[in-house]
Amino acid sequence: MLVRGIRGAITVEADNKELVIEATAELLKRIQLENQFETEDIVSVFLSVTNDIKSAFPAEARRLLDWETVPLMCFQEIDVQGALPLCIRAMVHVNCDKKPDEIKHIYLKKAQILRKDLAEKMQQ
């Protein structure tokens, strides 16, 4: 069995604690659903936020997912001029037997512009 990284991102409309936690849970649930893995398959999760999100740690979403035993870590994204604002990014490491081209990376809401190629595959 291999460890694979699954990327994803989502945006929020405003820096609001509930919105940040709900959006993070939505993204992580969708990553899990689309890639069909169990919670015990998760090795770790890295979450980053743009510098305009200060109201909550996105890792607080673990309570909505029943991921209490999953190691999560939050970071601030590099502040690049012109970058997509109010964005939460995820890198989920899972134990699986999937090939790299079988992994489904998930980009939701305005974050679809980050990876148009992957967002288009999701809609097919």
Secondary structure, 3 states (H helix, E strand, C coil): CEEEEEEEEEECCCCCHHHHHHHHHHHHHHHHHHHCCCHHHEEEEEEEECCCCCCCCHHHHHHHHCCCCCCEEEEECCCCCCCCCCEEEEEEEEEECCCHHHCCCEECHHHHHHHHHHHHHHHC
